[in-house]
Amino acid sequence: MFIGEFKHNLDSKGRLALPAKFRSKLAGEVIVTRGLDRCLFLFTSKEWQLLAEKLVNLPIAQANSRAFVRLMLAGATDVELDGQGRILIPDYLRDYAQLRKETVVAGLYNRVEIWDSSVWKEYKAKTESESDEIAEKLGQLGI
């Protein structure tokens, strides 16, 4: 389980140190892909397998299904943590998420999200300002 919000910096080579709290759960290979809202998603191999199986079973005849599968699967890459708990984020993913130097690494239970700090700050402010409306909609879903 991943929870919490942590600030980390990208180095000049595009490596990002992951929070020490997450490293033991991410031992071995992890998958990084394009996320939603201009962030990156990072999954353990096990969680990635569960998601990928759902994605490949979406109806291929529907344009939105094809688009989402392409976003998630074609953009994915496997990475390994180095001895210092860092991952190398490829250029195309750094560009997609507009990652500069300062990032936010957020734990969301079964995945980790990687955000540019300024993008995260804007997203978080917008979401917090709409929290009552969001909670009401979720309440209608039984949450």
MARMARMI-974476 format. One record per residue (C-alpha): residue in one letter; x, z, y. Coordinates in Angstrom, 1 decimal, decimal comma. Example, Ala and Ser with C-alpha at 12.3 -4.5 7.8 and 13.67 -1.06 7.14 Angstrom:
2
PT  type       x       z       y
PT     A    12,3     7,8    -4,5
PT     S    13,7     7,1    -1,1
//
This chain:
143
PT  type       x       z       y
PT     M     0,0     0,0     0,0
PT     F     1,3    -1,0     3,4
PT     I     0,1     0,8     6,5
PT     G     1,6     1,4    10,0
PT     E     3,0    -0,5    12,9
PT     F     6,7    -0,9    13,5
PT     K     8,9    -2,7    16,1
PT     H    11,9    -4,6    14,9
PT     N    14,1    -7,3    16,4
PT     L    14,9   -10,7    15,0
PT     D    18,6   -11,4    15,0
PT     S    20,2   -14,6    16,2
PT     K    20,0   -16,1    12,7
PT     G    16,3   -15,5    12,3
PT     R    16,6   -12,4    10,1
PT     L    14,2    -9,6    10,4
PT     A    14,7    -6,0     9,1
PT     L    11,6    -4,8     7,4
PT     P    10,6    -1,1     7,8
PT     A    12,3     1,2     5,4
PT     K     8,9     2,5     4,4
PT     F     8,0    -0,9     3,0
PT     R    11,2    -1,9     1,4
PT     S    10,7    -0,2    -2,0
PT     K     7,4    -1,9    -2,4
PT     L     9,0    -5,3    -1,5
PT     A    11,9    -5,2    -3,9
PT     G    12,7    -8,6    -5,3
PT     E    11,0   -11,8    -4,2
PT     V     8,3   -11,8    -1,5
PT     I     6,3   -14,6     0,0
PT     V     6,0   -15,4     3,7
PT     T     3,4   -17,9     5,0
PT     R     1,5   -18,8     8,0
PT     G    -1,1   -16,2     8,8
PT     L    -4,1   -16,2    11,1
PT     D    -4,2   -15,5    14,8
PT     R    -0,6   -16,7    15,2
PT     C     1,1   -14,2    12,9
PT     L     2,9   -14,5     9,6
PT     F     1,6   -13,0     6,3
PT     L     4,1   -11,4     3,9
PT     F     3,0   -10,7     0,3
PT     T     4,5    -9,2    -2,8
PT     S     4,7   -11,7    -5,6
PT     K     1,8   -10,0    -7,3
PT     E    -0,5   -10,1    -4,3
PT     W     0,5   -13,7    -3,6
PT     Q    -0,4   -14,7    -7,1
PT     L    -3,9   -13,2    -6,7
PT     L    -4,5   -15,0    -3,4
PT     A    -3,0   -18,3    -4,6
PT     E    -5,3   -18,3    -7,6
PT     K    -8,3   -17,9    -5,3
PT     L    -7,1   -20,6    -3,0
PT     V    -6,5   -23,3    -5,6
PT     N   -10,1   -22,7    -6,9
PT     L   -11,7   -23,5    -3,5
PT     P   -13,7   -26,7    -3,5
PT     I   -11,3   -29,6    -2,8
PT     A   -14,2   -31,8    -1,5
PT     Q   -14,7   -29,5     1,5
PT     A   -12,5   -30,3     4,5
PT     N   -12,3   -26,6     5,6
PT     S   -11,2   -25,5     2,1
PT     R    -8,5   -28,2     2,0
PT     A    -7,2   -27,3     5,5
PT     F    -7,0   -23,6     4,7
PT     V    -5,2   -24,1     1,4
PT     R    -2,7   -26,4     3,2
PT     L    -2,2   -23,8     5,9
PT     M    -1,5   -21,0     3,4
PT     L     0,2   -22,8     0,5
PT     A     2,2   -25,5     2,1
PT     G     3,5   -23,1     4,7
PT     A     4,7   -20,5     2,2
PT     T     8,2   -19,8     1,2
PT     D     9,8   -17,2    -1,1
PT     V    12,4   -14,9     0,4
PT     E    14,4   -12,0    -0,8
PT     L    15,4    -8,8     1,0
PT     D    19,2    -8,6     1,5
PT     G    21,2    -5,4     1,2
PT     Q    20,1    -4,3     4,6
PT     G    16,4    -4,8     4,0
PT     R    16,2    -8,1     6,0
PT     I    14,5   -11,3     5,3
PT     L    15,4   -14,7     6,7
PT     I    12,3   -16,3     8,4
PT     P    12,6   -20,1     8,4
PT     D    12,5   -21,9    11,8
PT     Y     9,1   -23,5    11,1
PT     L     7,5   -20,1    10,5
PT     R     9,2   -18,6    13,5
PT     D     7,9   -21,5    15,6
PT     Y     4,4   -21,2    14,2
PT     A     4,2   -17,4    15,1
PT     Q     6,0   -17,9    18,4
PT     L     8,5   -15,2    17,2
PT     R    11,2   -14,5    19,8
PT     K    13,3   -11,4    19,6
PT     E    11,0    -8,4    19,6
PT     T     8,5    -8,3    16,8
PT     V     5,8    -6,0    15,4
PT     V     5,6    -5,5    11,6
PT     A     2,2    -4,3    10,7
PT     G     1,1    -3,0     7,3
PT     L    -2,4    -4,1     6,3
PT     Y    -2,8    -2,5     2,9
PT     N    -2,1    -5,4     0,5
PT     R     0,0    -7,5     3,0
PT     V     2,4    -7,2     5,9
PT     E     1,9    -9,1     9,1
PT     I     4,7   -10,2    11,4
PT     W     3,9   -10,8    15,1
PT     D     5,7   -11,6    18,2
PT     S     5,5    -8,4    20,2
PT     S     3,8   -10,0    23,3
PT     V     1,3   -11,9    21,1
PT     W     0,5    -8,7    19,2
PT     K     0,0    -6,8    22,5
PT     E    -2,5    -9,4    23,8
PT     Y    -4,3    -9,5    20,4
PT     K    -4,5    -5,8    20,1
PT     A    -5,8    -5,3    23,7
PT     K    -8,5    -7,9    23,1
PT     T    -9,5    -6,4    19,8
PT     E    -9,6    -2,8    21,2
PT     S   -11,8    -3,9    24,1
PT     E   -14,3    -5,4    21,6
PT     S   -14,1    -2,6    19,0
PT     D   -17,7    -1,4    19,5
PT     E   -19,1    -4,9    19,0
PT     I   -16,8    -5,5    15,9
PT     A   -17,8    -2,1    14,4
PT     E   -21,5    -3,0    14,9
PT     K   -21,1    -6,4    13,1
PT     L   -19,2    -4,7    10,3
PT     G   -21,9    -2,1    10,0
PT     Q   -24,4    -4,9     9,4
PT     L   -22,2    -5,8     6,4
PT     G   -22,4    -2,3     5,0
PT     I   -19,0    -1,2     6,1
//
